[in-house]
């Protein structure tokens, strides 16, 4: 007979320390998803969702790589369960991408002239001082800022 699959997830040690913060961020995410987007452009309606997703990933990244407060097992559990974006964290580990806001900003196929997003340009090289990324609403995520 085949094994019966259960929906129980075994949480690793230390989960109870980060669970309240992740639950709060998930509640904010649900609120942002259900928020009415009357009067906003189509892309502007997604900006809060991108910001909260970035915040969750940065929280887990900081706990593991900077503060070293969670175990590798808990870190990998969070990545596997979708609490953080593993591709974005992989970019944060590379030099020059420490402050990257989202992966769409570095994909050349989404931009004119096969370049990266305007938010990746350092502030001292910009012609306009105040800009916002069309994809995620970022105001600047270049490493040199």
Buried (B, 14 or more C-beta within 10 A) or exposed (E): EEEEEEEEEEEBEBBEEBEEBBEEBEEBBEEBEEEEEEEEEEBEBBBBBBBBBBEBBBBBBBBBEEEEEBEEEBBEBBBEEEBBBEEBBEBBEEEEBEBBBBBBBBEEEBBEEEEBBBBBBEEEEBEEEEBBBBBBBBEBBBEEE
